[in-house]
Amino acid sequence: MPRRVLQGTVVSDKGDKTVVVNVQRRVMHPLYKKFITRSKRFSAHDPENRFKQGDMVRIIECAPVSKNKRFAVVYDDAATGA
């Protein structure tokens, strides 16, 4: 089964080797047929403490790193904006 790759904004980088990423998605309301925004926060493993608050990052599903971390930050040029 393929791993999920999500894109979002870092909202917290206070933990050591951890960033909290806010991922937003647009879904259609079942009754009113309007698009509404849903967001969810994921803890992601950032071993180099490279990303700071406000950065756009890509995260990928991985094996559990800790109790709440099931995602890891993808280090590529597209995600860092370099």
N, C-alpha and C positions, 0 to 999 in steps of 0.2 A: 504494500500500500504506500502511495507517495506521501512524503512529508509535507505538511502545510507550510507555506511561506506567506507571511503577513508583513504589511508595511505600516508603520505608525510613527508617532512622535514620542521622544523620551520625555517623561514628565517628572522622573526622579532618578538621581544618580547617587543617592546618599549611601547605599549599601556597598560593601566591598565586593567587587567583581559582579555586581548586579545592577541592572537598570530596569526601571518600570516603564513599559511602553504602552501608550494609549492607542488602540487600533479602532478606527471608525469605519463603519460600513453603512450603506444605504439599503433599506428594505422597503418594500411596498406594503402599505397598510392593507390588511385583507378586506376591510369593509369600505374604506374611503378611497382606496386606490391612489393615495398620495405617498410620495417617498418621504420616509422619515429616517433620521440618522440615529444609529445605535452605536454605542462605544463600549469597549471592554479594555481593562488593563491587564497586561501580562507581565510577569517577572521574567527577565531574560538574563542568561549568563553572558557576562562581558569580562573575560579573563584579563584583558589588558587595561581595564578602566579607561577605555578610549573615548567613549561617547559621553557628552554632557547634556544637560537639560535643554530641550528645544531642538535637538538634532533629529533629522528624519533617518530612521534605520529600518532594515529588513531583519525579521527574526524567522528562524526555522525551527520546526518541531524536532525535539531530540529526546534521548533517554532522560529520565528524571535526574537532575543535578542535586536538588534538595527538596524539601517538603513542598514548596510552591513553584519551583523553577522547572518548567517543562520545555522551555524554548532557549535558543542560543542566538546571539547576534551574528549576522552574516557579515564578514569582512570582505567587501568588494568595493571597487571605485564608484559604482552606481549608488551605493548606500551612503557613502561618506561625502559624496559631492565633489570629490577631488578630480 
